[in-house]
Amino acid sequence: MASLNATSFAGHTDWRLPTVRELHTLLRRGPAPLVDPIFDDGCVAACTVTTCSCTSSSVFDEDTWSSTVFPFNPNASWTVDFRTLGPDAGVAGELGSDVNHVRAIRGP
């Protein structure tokens, strides 16, 4: 997030990782990816990261980081797997050295 904020990505400097609860608000029930369609606004080839919100199933082949620290290991954080249905929606604790995706959000 430091890189996004340092470069004023999309004209803003308040980018951050969502909490695990905030990531859950993006979920919907149905086929993968399990991201609510409101976050996919008809992306086309001309779209850029500042003009469109695109959700590709390949983007969610890995878990997505949250800012919520895993309580059993201070070197780990909660992640959400948007390919998994169920009450926990693929929530897991993973070490910070693992490679996963991020979904930057803005605000306090």
N, C-alpha and C positions, 0 to 999 in steps of 0.2 A: 504494500500500500504506500510505502514511503516513496516509491518511484512515481506512482500515479499522482500523489500529492505534490511532490517536488516539481513535476512538469505541468501542474495545473491541468491534468487530464480533463478534457471536455469542459474546460473553464472552471473547474472546481478543485478545492484543496481539502475537502472533508471526507475523502474515501476511507473506508475501513472494511474489515472482515465482518460478516454478520455473525451473530450468536447462533448457537445450534437451534434455539427456538425461532429465530428469524428465518433461518433456512427452512424450517418446517412450514412456515407460512407460504412458501413457494410451491409446496407439494400439491398434487392432485391425484386422484385415483384413476387408473387406466393404463394403457400401454406406455412403455418407456419411450422417451424420457418422461418422468413423472413431474415435470415442471408445468405449472399452470399456463395455459395458452396465452394469457395476457402478457407473458414475457416473451412471446414470439409473434411479432407484428408483421408477418408477411415478408420476410427477408428475401431480397433479390440480389443479383450480382452487384448492383450499384451501392448496396448498403455499406456503411462504415460503422465502426464501433461507436461513433458519436451520433449516428442518425437512426439506427435500427437496433432492436433487441432480438437477437437470434438464438435459438436453442436447437442445437443439433444433438441427436442421440450419441454421436461419437464424442461430443464434448464431455459427456457424463460416463465415459468408460472407466473412469477412476472416481474415487470419492471426492467430495468437495469440502474444503477446510472450513471450520468455524473458528471464531475467536474464543470459544468456551474451552477452558482448560479441563482436561480429563482428571477427575478427582483422585484417581488411584496412581497417577504418575505425572508429576509436574512438567515432564519433558514431552508430554503428549497432549493432544487436543481432540475434541469431538469432531468427527466428520459425518457427512450424510451422503449415502449412496442413493442417487435419484433413479436407480434401476430397480430397487427393491420395494415391494409392497409390504404392508404390515404395520402394526402399531408403532414400531420403532423406526420404520422407513430406512432400514440399513444404517442406523446410527452406530458408530464404533469409535473407540479411542485409538488414535494412531500417533506414533512418534513423530516429532517435528522433522526428522530426517527423511520420512517417507515422501514420495512424490505424489501430489494430488492437485486437483484443480481449485481455483478460487472463483468466487463471484463477488466482486466489489460492490459495496453499497455506499450510500452517502447519508450523512446525518449523525446526530449525537448518539 
